[in-house]
Amino acid sequence: MEAKFLTGGDESLYVQLGDEISLEVNGRVKSLMQKLEADPVDGIAEMVPTYATLMIHYKPEKILYGQLVEEVKKRLDAGGEEKEEVSQIVKVLPICYDKEFAWDLEECASFEKVSVEEFIRMHSEHEYYAYMLGVAPGHAYMARFEEPFHFKRRTEPRVHINGRSIVAAENQSNLIPFDQPCGWNIVAGTPCNICDYSKEEPFLVNAGDWVKYQPVSRKEYDQIRSDVERGTYKLETYVKKVVK
């Protein structure tokens, strides 16, 4: 689809580049953001990528809305580079499906008409792509492209769920950084801090990252949690090839 330009108040511009959750559409968002970083527009204060839209915060005392739209169009018309295969680091995130953390695991497995063990395999076997961060700092919205589930978000959101919860709906699975309200199904928990402001880079996962869930036992969870609190735990990673 052609780019749509939408207002977001008097200091924000939304550039919508698609209407679906896909790597192709998100690639357009990332490409536009990279072009604006390489060829900056005076007056842009911040850019926030989402599934299919780039939100641009700007300073109206430096650039007017119409002028900004024209500058963005120039960069969209500039074309892009040839697609190429690149190496991408995948972060291996330990998660535990113990009942203490996975409040909705059995219900979700029942909905899918599979055993809990099969549900865990389907949820953890494939790599997830982080499309964006939203709602709370470090709250990663991620999706996998194989074996999607069919259940959606809960009809009645919870007022409070625990930080470090892993939630799911359809082919998406999000990381919950803090205690907060949530309407998603809680299927696991991680011993890792999803957002830690004591670190120079506070977010465990950033937009554009790949993540692989690694099931661990409750005993392993407790040991990793102890290592995280001591500052000695290092997230495992590996490399995969991605066409960009």
Residue frames relative to the residue before (quaternion, step in Angstrom):
aa qw qx qy qz dx dy dz
M 1.0000 0.0000 0.0000 0.0000 0.00 0.00 0.00
E 0.5347 -0.6007 0.4787 0.3522 3.55 -1.23 0.49
A 0.6064 -0.5752 0.4079 0.3676 3.53 -1.18 0.62
K 0.1819 -0.7506 0.6259 0.1082 3.54 -1.11 0.81
F 0.2128 -0.7779 0.5830 0.0985 3.57 -0.96 0.92
L 0.0058 -0.8180 0.5702 -0.0757 3.54 -0.57 1.23
T 0.4412 -0.6907 0.5044 0.2720 3.56 -1.07 0.71
G 0.1185 -0.7671 0.6268 0.0678 3.54 -1.17 0.68
G 0.7605 -0.1938 0.1087 0.6101 3.55 0.63 1.11
D 0.6757 -0.5140 0.3432 0.4018 3.57 -1.23 -0.31
E 0.7479 0.3507 -0.2224 0.5180 3.61 1.26 0.13
S 0.7090 0.4121 -0.2591 0.5103 3.59 1.21 0.33
L 0.1451 -0.7567 0.6341 0.0656 3.52 -1.18 0.76
Y 0.1935 -0.7554 0.6157 0.1135 3.55 -0.96 0.95
V 0.1082 -0.7647 0.6324 0.0600 3.57 -0.86 0.98
Q 0.1262 -0.8130 0.5671 0.0386 3.59 -0.27 1.28
L 0.1191 -0.8364 0.5350 0.0020 3.56 -0.65 1.18
G 0.7951 0.0329 -0.0473 0.6037 3.57 1.25 0.28
D 0.3104 -0.7539 0.5458 0.1933 3.55 -1.30 0.06
E 0.6775 0.4243 -0.3070 0.5164 3.57 1.13 0.65
I 0.4611 -0.6358 0.5325 0.3156 3.54 -1.30 0.34
S 0.3202 0.7279 -0.5454 0.2649 3.56 -0.33 1.26
L 0.6120 -0.5492 0.4184 0.3858 3.55 -1.25 0.45
E 0.6266 0.5584 -0.3426 0.4222 3.59 1.01 -0.78
V 0.6920 0.4602 -0.2790 0.4812 3.58 0.84 -0.97
N 0.6627 0.4945 -0.3137 0.4668 3.58 0.90 -0.85
G 0.5936 0.5679 -0.3571 0.4445 3.57 1.16 -0.59
R 0.6215 0.5289 -0.3370 0.4696 3.59 1.10 -0.68
V 0.6285 0.5333 -0.3290 0.4607 3.56 1.03 -0.82
K 0.6841 0.4833 -0.2832 0.4672 3.56 0.86 -0.99
S 0.6334 0.5418 -0.3312 0.4422 3.57 1.04 -0.80
L 0.6567 0.4973 -0.3144 0.4718 3.60 0.94 -0.87
M 0.6421 0.5240 -0.3245 0.4560 3.57 0.94 -0.84
Q 0.6593 0.5073 -0.3034 0.4647 3.58 0.97 -0.85
K 0.6363 0.5212 -0.3278 0.4647 3.59 1.05 -0.74
L 0.6783 0.4768 -0.2904 0.4778 3.58 1.01 -0.81
E 0.6179 0.5126 -0.3422 0.4882 3.59 1.19 -0.45
A 0.6901 0.4713 -0.2763 0.4746 3.58 1.03 -0.80
D 0.7731 0.1580 -0.0719 0.6101 3.58 1.14 -0.69
P 0.1356 -0.8691 0.4697 0.0752 3.59 0.50 1.23
V 0.2969 -0.7066 0.6146 0.1865 3.51 -1.30 0.56
D 0.4272 -0.7069 0.5007 0.2592 3.57 -0.70 1.07
G 0.7174 0.4012 -0.3094 0.4782 3.56 -0.71 1.07
I 0.5803 0.5442 -0.3874 0.4659 3.58 1.23 -0.29
A 0.2386 -0.8024 0.5360 0.1097 3.57 -0.74 1.10
E 0.7982 -0.0946 0.1154 0.5836 3.58 1.00 -0.81
M 0.1581 -0.7671 0.6128 0.1048 3.57 -1.20 0.58
V 0.1037 -0.7965 0.5954 0.0189 3.57 -0.95 0.94
P 0.2126 -0.7944 0.5555 0.1227 3.63 -0.44 1.15
T 0.0906 -0.7663 0.6335 0.0573 3.57 -1.13 0.73
Y 0.7965 -0.2684 0.1871 0.5085 3.60 -1.23 -0.25
A 0.8475 0.0233 0.0669 0.5261 3.56 0.62 -1.17
T 0.7228 0.3980 -0.2104 0.5243 3.58 1.29 0.02
L 0.2301 -0.7244 0.6280 0.1671 3.54 -1.19 0.64
M 0.1984 -0.7694 0.5984 0.1027 3.56 -0.69 1.11
I 0.1073 -0.8058 0.5822 0.0127 3.56 -0.74 1.10
H 0.1836 -0.7570 0.6199 0.0948 3.56 -0.66 1.14
Y 0.0035 0.8224 -0.5676 0.0387 3.59 -0.80 0.98
K 0.4488 -0.6673 0.5279 0.2730 3.53 -1.32 0.33
P 0.3363 -0.7897 0.4748 0.1942 3.63 -0.28 1.22
E 0.5948 0.5546 -0.3824 0.4387 3.59 1.18 -0.30
K 0.7078 0.4207 -0.2535 0.5077 3.58 1.29 -0.29
I 0.8000 -0.0012 0.0224 0.5996 3.58 1.07 -0.69
L 0.3796 -0.7272 0.5280 0.2195 3.57 -0.97 0.88
Y 0.6963 -0.4921 0.3263 0.4080 3.55 -1.24 0.51
G 0.6915 0.4910 -0.2857 0.4462 3.59 0.79 -1.02
Q 0.6393 0.5221 -0.3180 0.4664 3.57 1.03 -0.78
L 0.6494 0.5198 -0.3153 0.4567 3.55 1.00 -0.84
V 0.6223 0.5395 -0.3384 0.4552 3.58 0.99 -0.82
E 0.6644 0.5036 -0.3049 0.4604 3.59 0.93 -0.87
E 0.6464 0.5142 -0.3214 0.4632 3.59 0.99 -0.78
V 0.6452 0.5070 -0.3177 0.4751 3.57 1.02 -0.79
K 0.6333 0.5377 -0.3290 0.4489 3.58 0.98 -0.82
K 0.6156 0.5520 -0.3448 0.4444 3.59 1.00 -0.78
R 0.7012 0.4616 -0.2720 0.4704 3.56 0.93 -0.88
L 0.6061 0.5334 -0.3520 0.4736 3.58 1.13 -0.58
D 0.6931 0.4812 -0.2653 0.4665 3.57 1.02 -0.87
A 0.5451 0.6528 -0.3902 0.3527 3.58 1.22 -0.34
G 0.4566 -0.6921 0.4516 0.3295 3.57 1.25 -0.26
G 0.3430 -0.7438 0.5401 0.1933 3.53 -1.29 0.14
E 0.6281 -0.5391 0.4063 0.3870 3.50 -1.34 0.11
E 0.6255 -0.5135 0.4194 0.4113 3.56 -1.29 0.28
K 0.5130 -0.6274 0.4795 0.3365 3.56 -1.10 0.67
E 0.0075 0.7981 -0.6018 0.0301 3.54 -1.04 0.78
E 0.4953 -0.6379 0.5008 0.3114 3.53 -1.26 0.44
V 0.0252 -0.8053 0.5915 -0.0323 3.54 -0.76 1.07
S 0.4965 -0.6281 0.5054 0.3218 3.54 -1.29 0.38
Q 0.0690 -0.7973 0.5996 0.0008 3.56 -0.89 0.96
I 0.3816 -0.7207 0.5322 0.2273 3.56 -0.87 0.96
V 0.1875 -0.7563 0.6196 0.0946 3.56 -1.00 0.91
K 0.2723 -0.7615 0.5691 0.1486 3.59 -0.80 1.02
V 0.2650 -0.7649 0.5718 0.1333 3.56 -0.83 1.04
L 0.1046 -0.8303 0.5474 0.0018 3.56 -0.37 1.29
P 0.3247 -0.7485 0.5401 0.2061 3.62 -0.59 1.07
I 0.0398 0.7877 -0.6137 0.0349 3.58 -0.92 0.89
C 0.2674 -0.7692 0.5689 0.1151 3.53 -1.15 0.74
Y 0.2701 -0.7827 0.5474 0.1216 3.55 -0.89 1.02
D 0.2616 0.7740 -0.5254 0.2376 3.60 1.20 0.50
K 0.6220 -0.5902 0.3694 0.3582 3.58 -1.07 0.76
E 0.5801 0.5976 -0.3790 0.4033 3.59 1.11 -0.61
F 0.7522 0.3635 -0.1910 0.5153 3.58 1.10 -0.72
A 0.7536 0.4046 -0.1916 0.4813 3.58 0.99 -0.92
W 0.1273 -0.8573 0.4955 0.0582 3.57 0.51 1.20
D 0.8001 0.3019 -0.1289 0.5020 3.59 0.98 -0.83
L 0.3252 0.7936 -0.4739 0.1997 3.59 1.27 0.15
E 0.7058 0.4619 -0.2824 0.4568 3.60 0.72 -1.00
E 0.6406 0.5249 -0.3250 0.4566 3.58 0.99 -0.81
C 0.6677 0.4962 -0.3023 0.4655 3.58 0.95 -0.87
A 0.6418 0.5140 -0.3252 0.4670 3.59 0.98 -0.81
S 0.6432 0.5224 -0.3163 0.4618 3.57 1.00 -0.82
F 0.6315 0.5339 -0.3270 0.4575 3.57 1.01 -0.83
E 0.7118 0.4400 -0.2486 0.4879 3.58 1.02 -0.84
K 0.3685 -0.7505 0.4654 0.2905 3.59 1.35 -0.16
V 0.5544 0.5396 -0.4264 0.4687 3.54 0.97 0.97
S 0.5908 -0.5502 0.4409 0.3922 3.56 -1.28 0.27
V 0.6448 -0.4943 0.3977 0.4264 3.57 -1.27 0.30
E 0.6406 0.5370 -0.3248 0.4425 3.59 0.97 -0.84
E 0.6715 0.4796 -0.2959 0.4811 3.58 0.98 -0.84
F 0.6074 0.5457 -0.3500 0.4591 3.57 1.04 -0.71
I 0.6502 0.5159 -0.3126 0.4620 3.58 0.92 -0.93
R 0.6387 0.5152 -0.3320 0.4652 3.59 0.97 -0.81
M 0.6759 0.4997 -0.2978 0.4526 3.58 0.84 -0.97
H 0.6901 0.4896 -0.2801 0.4534 3.58 0.99 -0.84
S 0.7990 0.3581 -0.1551 0.4575 3.59 0.94 -0.87
E 0.5842 0.6480 -0.3659 0.3239 3.59 1.15 -0.44
H 0.7631 0.3850 -0.1856 0.4848 3.59 1.09 -0.66
E 0.5304 -0.6327 0.4664 0.3175 3.57 -1.23 0.48
Y 0.2701 -0.7591 0.5783 0.1281 3.54 -1.13 0.78
Y 0.2695 -0.7413 0.5953 0.1535 3.54 -1.15 0.73
A 0.3158 -0.7500 0.5530 0.1787 3.59 -0.84 1.00
Y 0.2564 -0.8020 0.5262 0.1188 3.56 -0.38 1.28
M 0.8067 -0.1277 0.1493 0.5573 3.56 0.88 -0.89
L 0.3429 -0.6669 0.6060 0.2655 3.51 -1.41 0.09
G 0.1750 0.8069 -0.5489 0.1306 3.59 -0.89 0.83
V 0.7343 0.4115 -0.3393 0.4200 3.55 -1.41 0.11
A 0.7828 -0.0949 0.0997 0.6069 3.59 0.70 -1.10
P 0.6473 -0.5238 0.3662 0.4155 3.63 -1.14 0.46
G 0.8329 0.1755 -0.1561 0.5011 3.56 -0.78 1.07
H 0.4700 0.6732 -0.4422 0.3612 3.60 1.30 0.00
A 0.1338 -0.8406 0.5236 0.0368 3.58 -0.10 1.34
Y 0.2174 -0.7347 0.6312 0.1208 3.54 -0.99 0.97
M 0.0314 0.8335 -0.5441 0.0909 3.56 -0.39 1.26
A 0.0816 -0.7944 0.6003 0.0437 3.57 -1.19 0.50
R 0.2379 -0.7185 0.6301 0.1734 3.51 -1.26 0.53
F 0.4069 -0.7498 0.4834 0.1964 3.57 -1.20 0.43
E 0.6688 0.4393 -0.2965 0.5214 3.58 1.30 0.09
E 0.8690 0.0832 -0.0661 0.4832 3.56 -1.21 0.62
P 0.0503 0.8246 -0.5613 0.0492 3.62 0.61 1.02
F 0.4318 -0.6579 0.5476 0.2844 3.54 -1.20 0.59
H 0.4360 -0.7080 0.4990 0.2442 3.56 -1.29 0.25
F 0.5740 0.5948 -0.3920 0.4038 3.59 1.19 -0.37
K 0.3157 -0.7484 0.5577 0.1706 3.54 -1.14 0.70
R 0.7293 -0.3622 0.2876 0.5043 3.59 -1.19 -0.33
R 0.6308 -0.5481 0.3976 0.3789 3.55 -1.25 0.40
T 0.5224 -0.6455 0.4544 0.3223 3.58 -1.06 0.70
E 0.7683 0.2127 -0.1312 0.5893 3.59 1.17 -0.58
P 0.3168 -0.7694 0.5216 0.1886 3.62 -0.32 1.19
R 0.4282 -0.6669 0.5440 0.2757 3.54 -1.22 0.51
V 0.4992 -0.6548 0.4812 0.3007 3.56 -1.07 0.76
H 0.8127 0.0640 -0.0022 0.5791 3.58 1.08 -0.67
I 0.0734 0.7341 -0.6748 0.0185 3.55 -1.05 0.89
N 0.5988 -0.6145 0.3890 0.3353 3.56 -1.21 0.45
G 0.5306 -0.5869 0.5084 0.3400 3.52 -1.19 0.61
R 0.7733 0.2959 -0.2904 0.4797 3.55 -1.23 0.73
S 0.4091 0.6811 -0.4938 0.3535 3.59 1.23 0.43
I 0.2624 -0.7078 0.6303 0.1814 3.54 -1.28 0.56
V 0.0637 -0.8229 0.5646 -0.0061 3.58 -0.58 1.13
A 0.1360 -0.8132 0.5649 0.0337 3.56 -1.17 0.54
A 0.1161 0.7338 -0.6676 0.0489 3.51 -1.41 0.45
E 0.8191 -0.0201 -0.0527 0.5709 3.58 -0.74 1.12
N 0.7929 -0.2822 0.1844 0.5076 3.64 -0.77 -0.91
Q 0.5898 0.5890 -0.3628 0.4167 3.60 1.25 0.16
S 0.0050 -0.7703 0.6376 0.0010 3.54 -1.24 0.57
N 0.1497 -0.8387 0.5232 0.0212 3.56 -0.50 1.25
L 0.3716 -0.6947 0.5736 0.2244 3.52 -1.32 0.47
I 0.2162 -0.7905 0.5646 0.0981 3.58 -0.67 1.12
P 0.2876 -0.8229 0.4624 0.1622 3.63 -0.34 1.16
F 0.8149 0.1398 -0.0303 0.5617 3.58 1.00 -0.82
D 0.6237 -0.4566 0.4389 0.4581 3.58 -1.31 0.09
Q 0.2253 0.7843 -0.5382 0.2107 3.61 -0.66 1.06
P 0.5915 -0.5208 0.4438 0.4265 3.60 -1.25 0.15
C 0.0829 0.8055 -0.5834 0.0635 3.59 -1.12 0.55
G 0.2519 -0.7825 0.5545 0.1296 3.56 -1.05 0.80
W 0.5245 0.6378 -0.4111 0.3861 3.57 1.27 0.17
N 0.5574 -0.5925 0.4671 0.3465 3.57 -1.32 0.27
I 0.2974 -0.7625 0.5501 0.1655 3.58 -0.79 1.03
V 0.0519 -0.8477 0.5274 -0.0222 3.59 -0.46 1.21
A 0.8042 0.0068 0.0067 0.5943 3.63 1.21 -0.23
G 0.2303 -0.7413 0.6033 0.1831 3.54 -1.35 -0.08
T 0.2573 -0.7627 0.5710 0.1616 3.58 -1.15 0.54
P 0.4384 -0.6921 0.5002 0.2804 3.60 -1.05 0.67
C 0.5892 0.5955 -0.3563 0.4138 3.59 1.27 -0.21
N 0.4692 -0.6459 0.5212 0.3017 3.55 -1.15 0.64
I 0.3331 -0.7623 0.5247 0.1805 3.56 -0.69 1.08
C 0.7659 0.0502 -0.0474 0.6392 3.57 1.20 -0.56
D 0.0523 0.8023 -0.5862 0.0996 3.57 -0.71 1.13
Y 0.2392 -0.8279 0.4940 0.1157 3.57 -0.17 1.30
S 0.5315 0.6068 -0.4266 0.4091 3.60 1.23 0.03
K 0.6612 0.4875 -0.2949 0.4881 3.58 1.29 -0.28
E 0.6000 -0.5653 0.4260 0.3728 3.55 -1.21 0.57
E 0.7332 0.2022 -0.1413 0.6337 3.58 1.12 -0.74
P 0.2236 -0.8539 0.4536 0.1230 3.62 0.01 1.27
F 0.6942 0.4953 -0.2879 0.4358 3.60 1.08 -0.63
L 0.4488 -0.6880 0.5072 0.2607 3.56 -0.90 0.96
V 0.7858 0.1108 -0.0258 0.6080 3.57 1.06 -0.86
N 0.1590 -0.7795 0.6007 0.0790 3.57 -1.01 0.86
A 0.6514 -0.4884 0.3915 0.4289 3.57 -1.25 0.34
G 0.7586 0.3343 -0.2709 0.4894 3.56 -0.87 0.99
D 0.5565 0.5987 -0.3907 0.4233 3.59 1.27 -0.16
W 0.2898 -0.6964 0.6194 0.2175 3.53 -1.37 0.31
V 0.1075 -0.7998 0.5902 0.0188 3.57 -1.04 0.82
K 0.1106 -0.7546 0.6428 0.0710 3.56 -1.12 0.77
Y 0.3427 -0.7386 0.5458 0.1980 3.57 -0.75 1.06
Q 0.1250 -0.7782 0.6128 0.0570 3.57 -1.02 0.88
P 0.3218 -0.7641 0.5204 0.2043 3.63 -0.35 1.17
V 0.0190 -0.7839 0.6206 -0.0033 3.58 -0.99 0.87
S 0.5443 -0.6070 0.4683 0.3405 3.56 -1.24 0.49
R 0.6690 -0.4786 0.3652 0.4359 3.56 -1.28 0.18
K 0.6294 0.5316 -0.3321 0.4593 3.59 1.03 -0.77
E 0.6604 0.4909 -0.3013 0.4817 3.59 0.97 -0.86
Y 0.5953 0.5668 -0.3478 0.4510 3.58 1.07 -0.78
D 0.6871 0.4908 -0.2870 0.4523 3.57 0.80 -1.03
Q 0.6546 0.5088 -0.3183 0.4597 3.59 0.99 -0.80
I 0.6592 0.4930 -0.3101 0.4757 3.58 0.94 -0.87
R 0.6295 0.5375 -0.3386 0.4474 3.58 0.99 -0.83
S 0.6356 0.5235 -0.3187 0.4695 3.56 1.02 -0.80
D 0.6584 0.5002 -0.3043 0.4730 3.58 0.98 -0.86
V 0.6237 0.5358 -0.3379 0.4579 3.60 1.02 -0.79
E 0.6828 0.4931 -0.2885 0.4553 3.59 0.88 -0.93
R 0.6765 0.4566 -0.2900 0.4998 3.59 1.16 -0.56
G 0.4649 -0.6979 0.4290 0.3358 3.57 1.26 -0.25
T 0.5543 0.6353 -0.3784 0.3820 3.59 1.22 0.39
Y 0.5710 0.6118 -0.3913 0.3828 3.59 1.22 -0.20
K 0.1062 -0.7802 0.6149 0.0426 3.55 -0.99 0.92
L 0.4397 -0.7103 0.4924 0.2441 3.53 -0.75 1.11
E 0.4105 -0.6972 0.5338 0.2459 3.56 -0.92 0.93
T 0.0516 -0.7904 0.6099 0.0255 3.59 -1.11 0.66
Y 0.0218 -0.7563 0.6488 0.0811 3.54 -1.34 0.23
V 0.4649 -0.6972 0.4868 0.2464 3.57 -1.26 0.30
K 0.0474 -0.7720 0.6332 0.0283 3.55 -1.08 0.82
K 0.4575 -0.6619 0.5191 0.2883 3.58 -1.26 0.41
V 0.0254 -0.7962 0.6035 -0.0344 3.56 -0.87 1.02
V 0.3591 -0.7076 0.5634 0.2302 3.59 -1.03 0.79
K 0.0009 0.8094 -0.5855 0.0453 3.58 -0.68 1.11
